[in-house]
């Protein structure tokens, strides 16, 4: 088969997507604003919420309840540890939890309006990223104010988070497509996410686990991400890049599978909505 | 002139699965075990639309109109065949899609424009025009939820048609609010047409189709049955619709009559089924004046019966006998029957009746005088309706063949 038309159609698709960039950003903005419309404080709430969370973990947990992290002298240690995990895990689970619903929720739009469907995953992706950036920014501000901001190592957040979320985007497109045909997917994902959370050292340090359980948890790809984030925040340590090889493979694979499945089924998808 | 839309052998088959588990099974076996039932929504539809042409698409519910529209606007893909579209399509299938109730009319109008693929800057440039056309200037900064339905629709239409598309698809179901605005919308559609927009207009409103379109496509059960002048097509379509509406009405009347239907007789024979069929052999309850129908009865014998007679009578709404006859009068003598045997009788009748509701009573009896030797008598077993066909109007229940001549004469 000649691959010329196929490539051309992909280029057309990308061009259409580029033309719709304004639409994507307007939708992201609308979703963000929509959460706070009609409230007195408006988007101030988007700041107050994460501030409350950071306050609970750092001040209440660490200072008042004196929860301590083994091997860390800092009284805020546990709070910083938990925050760096919870916030980044939140980014992961928020996107993964929202993706399965993205096509089903926009059923009428997909059926009646001809617009590039690939804008929908992007809207979810950026919308989730915007929420994360706010929380993350506040966390960094908090670290700065308390004099605990790590050094240049915080730059390592960028490639790690990108890698992590690209994996989620790929998996999310796959799950979102599948969910059109089997609505069970949404429910399965929400259950899996609950187990996945406790299967990842987000609120507990990896080294408190017995060796058997620890080996098991280390098989979980999210473990390396989360422990790396914690190391950056707590110890100002660069991540061990070499150990993310499989993660890169996984992310590329997820994106590839997500894209191919979406391409194959997007024609049939509208018939099912 | 070159075609702007080319549809070639477009077929759309939906998959219908008996259950989600059946679908899972088909998926898991990678399609080797087919568990779905195909449902044809469109079958081998081909047509060309030339630039600047206006086409009406008509058809009853389930005829495949929406599927065809989805394929033409590009939201659905044909299962077989292909469609080539040579220009930007704007579809007014449903207004106000993607509107968010908490945002202002301005923001929502901008969103609508962007959803059509316009850039933010282009959309902003169009805003004053949208505002003017919708006549909602006082409301543009109010949230959508304070809008009445009519206002929402006005804004949606104004935004969706802010840029003249090369192909405009308008759905019948589109209600654009009050009469004043409706006229305004029509005017805009007409103006587009004059400037060279190709129009696809899906409508039930014959007047609208006739006045806007020079050509129409009639879909029935997924097939393109006619392609021609709107006038000719609409007559055909109206007959089709009238027929179905009347069938619906008749079912209701039938229930009324049904309560009154009575059954009597010795029971030596039993009329098992009574069917009223149209010329295609399909059961029907509404017919045009002068239409040929068949009345089919099945009689089962429980005892031996010598020389039975089967007959029917048509009565009008008031119970007056209109026409009745039987196999004996018609000299169709079926002979003797043993217990367990059955007899099928098939009357062919030309319904030279005036419009109105009629009931049919059927009976099987022995000898001439059915009142005495009735084996089974079923009063009002079914009801049908006669609707005007193409004939000249008349009153009464008898449609007599009629002709007339008039001449001007000088008075002596």
Interface residues (C-beta under 8 A of the other chain):
Chain A: X16 X19 X20 X22 X23 X26 X27 X30 X33 X34 X37 X38 X108 X109 X110 X111 X112 X113 X114 X115 X181 X182 X267 X268 X270 X271
Chain B: X14 X15 X20 X23 X24 X27 X70 X73 X74 X75 X76 X77 X89 X91 X93 X94 X97 X98 X100 X102 X103 X107 X110 X111 X114 X115 X116 X117 X118 X119 X120 X123 X143
